[in-house]
């Protein structure tokens, strides 16, 4: 087995530098803890950007995957398999919708939602061909494909990848007046994150999503909620939209749907929306494969009990109480979030988000920075209160050390 230094040198030499990971090399993991190649343990306070909501090596999910591995892993969508119908029906029921279009990654699901909205706009709403518009929010993060970065305001994600895909209008996040002004007769959808994770865990003003729901319904526009990071238990509800008692027309799901075992994503909507597709018009070789469906079915069963949502709500209240005690003490300027998800703004005098993350890593806690001096905290929902408190203690000590 390579040492940390050897593994880092090899990665630096042979992998494209599209990420800037912390200098830790994980060899194994269980629950909320990871162990590196040299046997050092680290508390995972990021959970794969919510892909690991149920923790590392969750026994229920591993057992479901192992059982399916012995049977069949891939058929392609050229044939039916015996897990597909159950996956679609169970996920539709969880969302309170009628149909599911499965894909693999979150970005694929967003691309699928964009195609769905445009096709619906042309074939159902009657928008002139080629004129469809989708309204999105500034500081969004929906993925990094060419179409998606076309409506990003993040220069690192967007610059030097043009020419860009047209058809998107960008408005300030949380500004209902600006959103209403951007919606025209050719608008087919409004695409929003209930909480903007990559932007620093930004929570919109109270009532914003209720206003979005009313506006889109009045203007005959689809409301598409990107719940890839915020959904499936993270915020203390199955979906973050539930905090405002809002049901979108389209759910875009990913990350936690695969339980940290396999990539699984999906677009979920009623028949009048997803029914626009006909054979050959969209697809994916691996989308909805037997292994993915088996794992996702177990994820859905776990969510149906409500225990993970309740745990995220209770531990989340504790997390935010403790973090908010740090505000005004000189090191932390703001805390945002819901459930077991927080964005913590650090006074730049105490270091950048990257520097704080590195200092926490030295103390055995793994978080990740975003946008300057902000760090994100999003542990697996299975984390114990004792481990969560220990992680928070390490943050306090890092900040106290200046």
Order of alpha helices (4+ residues) and beta strands (2+ residues): alpha-beta-beta-beta-alpha-alpha-beta-alpha-beta-alpha-alpha-beta-alpha-beta-beta-beta-alpha-beta-beta-beta-alpha-alpha-alpha-beta-beta-alpha-beta-beta-beta-alpha
